[in-house]
Amino acid sequence: QVQLVESGGGLVQAGGSLRLSCAASGVTSSSYSMGWFRQAPGNEREFVAAISSWSSANTMYGDSVKDRFTISRDNAKRTVFLQMNSLKAEDTAVYYCAARLSASLSRNHYIYNYWGQGTQVTVSS
């Protein structure tokens, strides 16, 4: 049983930065890929970033966050990070960490198997 726990959310002014963490436990293989998604009230769940399995470090980003957000990982601690810079009011959302048993990257939230409970990010203008 894989469990994901997000942390690091909070309130920040526009132009500021936050770093989100996702700690994964119960991982029995190194083939999981990880993703970050976000969802604001009334909006669809939006892809933010993804990183491939622990044995590689391929990444991809949603168009709305490219050049501002960076996804990374700590393989030993099975933790994934999302560094968010130059935050905008439209970045306000609940951010979810997700995992899937595949080495490949995906923007599709439907195929991710495990989800954290989310962490709130609020950006004031």
N, C-alpha and C positions, 0 to 999 in steps of 0.2 A: 504494500500500500504506500503510494507516494503522497506526501504532504508538502504543500507549498505555503510559505508564510511571507507576505510582503511587509515591508516596513520602510520608513523614511518619508512618507507623505507629510503634508502640512500646508501652511499658508505662506506664500511668498509674493513679493511684489513683482510686477512685470519687469522683465530684464534680469531677474535674479536666477538662481540655480537651486536645484534639489538633486539628491542622489537617492534613488530607490534601490532597495535590496530585496532579493527573493531567495530565501533559504529552502533548499530541497532536502527532504529526508525520506528514507525508505527506498532510495534508488538502488536497484540491484544490478544494473548494467550501466555501461558508459555510452549507450546509444541514444540517450534522450536529447532532443533539441528543445530549446526554450524560447518562449515568446512573451512579449509585453503587449497588452491590449488596453484600451481605455474606453469608457462609456460615460457620457454625460446624460443627465435626465432628458428623456424624449429623443435621444439620438441612438443610432445603431452602434454596436460595438465596433470600434475602429482598431485596425492593426497599427501598431507603433514600431515594433522592432522584433527581430528574431536572431538567434544565434544557434549554430549547429551543435552537434554532440560534443562531449568533452574531449574527444580525440582530435577535433579540428576546431577552427574558430571562424568559420564563414558567417557573415552577418548580412542583414538586409533591413531596410527602414521604410516606413511609410513616407510618402511625399511631403506630408505636412510637417514632419519633424526632421527631415534630412538636414544635415549641416548644423543641427542644434543639439540633437540627442545622440548618445553613444551607449551601445550595449556591450557589456564585457562579462567575464566570468572568473571565478576563483575555483579551479578544478578540485583542489584538495578539500575545500569546504563545501563543495557543491552549491555554490551561491552565484547568482546572476545579478548584475547591477544595471541600472539605467541612469546614466548621468544626463541630466536635463539642464541645458543652458539657454540663455536668452528666452526665458519663459514668457509666454503671451497669455492673455486672458482666455483665449480659446483653447488653451491647454488644460483648463479646469475640467476635471473628470475624476472618476474612480479608476485607478490603474490596477489591472489584474496581471498577475504572473501565470503563465500556462506552460505545460510540458506535454510532449508527445514522444512515444517510443519510435523515433525515426531520426536518422542522421541528417535528413534533408530539411530545408527551410520551407515555411509555409505562411501565407497571409490569412489563411482560412481558419477562423476560430472554431468551426464545426468539427475539425479533425483533431483538435487537441484533447487529450484524454484527462488531464488533471488541471485543476484551477485553484488558485489561492482565493482568499476572501476579499481581497482588494484593499487598497489604501487610497485615501482621499488626497488629491492635490488641488489646491485652490490658489489661483493666481489673480491678484488684485491689480486693477489698472490705475 
